[in-house]
Structure formats: C-alpha cells, structure tokens
Amino acid sequence: MQHSIRILAAAVIATVSIYAYAHGNVTPQGVDTTGLPPLGDKWQEQNPYRGNKLALKIGSSAYNQNCARCHGLEAVTGGIAPDLRLLDRDCVDVKNENKKKACYKDTDAYYLASIRHGKVRNGAVYMPPFEGVFNQEAMWAIKTYLEARRDASK
C-alpha cells in the first residue's frame, strides 16, 4: 500500500512539475510591424489599431509565436495561463457609451502593464516582461488579435 502511495505521489509531483515549468526557456520571436502606423516613443493609453486588418494579421502571427505556449493556440487557453479572449469581455455589453469606452480604456491599461512588465507573484515569474523585446506596435497588434478572438468566441 505504501509503495502505491509513493508511486501516486511521484506521478502527481511529475505532473505538477510539467505545469510549473511550462514556460521553460522561451526565446521571444521578433515581430515585424512594417506597414503599421508608427506610434512613437510615448506609450498609447488605448489600442490605436482596434479594427486594423494589418494589425490583426501581425497580431495573430505574433501571438501564436510568442504567447500561445502559455495562453493557448488561437487564444483558447490550455489551462496554464488566463484565457485572453475574456480580457475585456465585460466591456462588450455595457450600454452606456461613455462607460463602455472607460471600460475598454481600463482593460487596455491592464493589458499593456501586464505585457510590458510581466506578472510576478511571491518572487515567481508567471509571465515574463516583454518591454524591450516587443515594440509598442507589436503589443497593440497582439491586443487587436485578442479582441478579434473575443468576438469570434461568442
């Protein structure tokens, strides 16, 4: 009986370890943002590419090369990291137009802070920072892609 418990415990530890180290040593892939309107040095407060077809295409490629490992292919979570299709879903049904705009602005700010600075809790890196790896155009192109995935998941 104790032998079975030890085997079971080892299996559980091995399974948990896979998820704990799922991020692995990931080398971010470059994002070619040629063709997108340049945004300059000042960080935008809201997604300037919302609805831009080229940003959607670039964002799709950038997401699937750099984010899908943790957040899931085509933004459908595999359970390791949050489902990013839900990031600003609460804003969609807001009836008051001013409140809806404020909701999207708040969500854009949260997204940008997360992607720029990463996520660290109790010293553990849950998401690496991408500031200095991706330019602002790439970050907003990925957000444009995520918005399209939100709309497609309804």
N, C-alpha and C positions, 0 to 999 in steps of 0.2 A: 504494500500500500504506500509506504513512504517513498519507494522508488518511483511509483506512478506520479505522486505529488511532485517530486523533484523534476521529472520529465515535463509535466504540465507547466510547472513554474518556469523552466528553461524555455519552453515554447512561447509562453506569454512574454517573457523578457525579450526574446528574439524578435517577436512580432512588434512589440512596442519600440524596440531599438530601430527597426526599419523606419517607423514613422518619425521618431525623434531625429534621425539623421537623414530624413528625406530630402532636405535642401542640398546636402552634400556640398562639394566644392563646385559651385556653379560659376562658370565664366560667362558674364553677360555678353550677348551678341550685339554688335553695333546696329544702329537703326539709321537708315538713310532717309532723311526727311526732305530730300530735294523735291522742290515743287510746292512745298507748303509755304504760306506766307511767313517770313521770319518774325519772331516775337521780340527780339532784342534781349537786353540784359535784365530788364525789370520783369519780375515774375507776375504773370497774369493771375487775377483772382478767380476768374471763371474760365471755363473751357471755350477758347476762341474758335475752335474747329467744330463745334457742335453742328452736325449735319453736313460737314465737308466730306465728299466722296473720296478724295485722295487721302485725307487723314484717316478715314475708315479703313482703307486698303493698307496703309502703312501701319496703322494701329493693330490690325489683325495679324499681320506678319510679326510685328514687334512683340505683341502679347504671346503668340504661340511659340516664339523662340525664347522668350525670357521669363514669362510668368506662368505658363501652362504647367510647368513641372510641379508647382505647388497649388496653383489655383484651378487647375483642370483644363483639359483641351477644350477649345471653343468656349472657355469661361464656365464650363459646367464642372463644379467642384468635385474633386475626388475625395473630399473629406479632410485633407491635410490643412488647408487654409480656407478662409471665408469665400463664399460664393459671391463673386464680384458683380454678378448680374443683379444682385439685390442691393447694391451700394446706395442707389438713390431712388429705389422703387417707391419709397414713401412719398416722394415728391409728386409722382405722376398724377395721383387722384386729388391733389389739393385744388379746391375750386377757386379760391381767391388768387388771382393772378400775381399780386404782389407777394403773397405768402409763398406761392409756388416758386417764384424767382428767388426769394430768400432761401428757400429750402435747397434748391439746386446750388446756390452760391455757397451755402454751408457745407454741402456734400462735396463740392469741388475743392473747397479749402481742406477738408479732411483727407480727401484722396491725395491732393498734392503734398500735404505734410507727410502722409504715410509713404508715398513713393520716394520723396526726396530724402527723408530722414530714417526710413525703415521702422521696424517695430521691435522694441527690446523690452522684455519684462523680467525683472529679477535677475538681470545680467545675461539672460538667454536671448539670443537673436532669433526672432521669429520670422523677420523679413529684413534682408539687407538694405541699406540705403542705396539709392540709385542716383543721387545728386552727384555730378561729376562723371557719371557713367553715361547717362542719357541727357540729352539737352531738353529744354523746356518743350520744344516742338514734339519730340518723341513721347514725352509724358502725356501731353494733351492728346496726341493721336491715339495712344492706348486708351485714354478715357473715352474718346469718341467711339472706339470699337466696343468698349464695355457698355456704353449707352445703347448701341445697336443690339447687343446681345440681350440686354434687359428687355428691349422692345420685342425681340424675337421669342423670348421665353414666356410671354403672356399666354 
